[in-house]
Amino acid sequence: MAESGDLAGAQELLQAKREELLGSVSCHANDNLSMCLVEEIEETRKRMENMHVYCSSGRASALAGMSSHAMQRATTQGGQVPGTKLATGCARRGFSSRKSCGGAFYATPNMAKMVEKSKKVTKKRTREREGEES
């Protein structure tokens, strides 16, 4: 919206989402993450005050926020972030979607290493428990 010059529409959308968030259970419980998101939405809305402000700092700030949120979602929900490679072997095995790959796609090599380490620890604990039960 803002990118096409509709700053008023973008501000209205952000305000509506801010109000929706403020009405959530999380905000009513003063959840820190939700309250920070409310502040971030308000800051983004202010950077769309007029085209001069938007072009000088609002656009860059909004795009940086979008990129940051995309990376966060990828690492917490297992999606792929545009511009990154699959860190697991899904693509090499011919799988094109998270569903067909069993949900095992992560955006960064470090995340993949952490997941593999977790799997090894889980397998080891399972074997130890099975040994105790015998």
C-alpha positions, 0 to 999 in steps of 0.5 A: 500500500505505502509503496504504491503511494497509499500512505493513508490506507497503509496507516489505516491498516496498521492502526486496525491491526494495532487495535486488534492486537491491543484487544487480544488476550496477550495484550490484556495480560501485558505480554511483553512481546505483544506490547513490543509489537504494538509499539513497533506497529505504532512506530511504523505507522508514524514513519508513514506520516507523509511521503517525505518521511516514508521515503527518508526512513519509513520504507527502509524501516518497514522493509527491515521489519518485514525481513526480520519477522520473516526470518523469525517465522522461518526459524520458529515455524520451519519455513524457508526465508527467501534468499536462503538455502535449505539447510537440510537435505529436502531439496537434494532428496527431491522434496519441494514442500515442508509437508512432503519433507516431514516439516524438516526445513530450516533457514540456517545451517546453525538451526539445522545443526541444532535440530540434528543434535536434538534428534541425536540426544532424543535417540540416545535417551530413548535407547537408554530408557529402553535399556533400563526397561529390559 
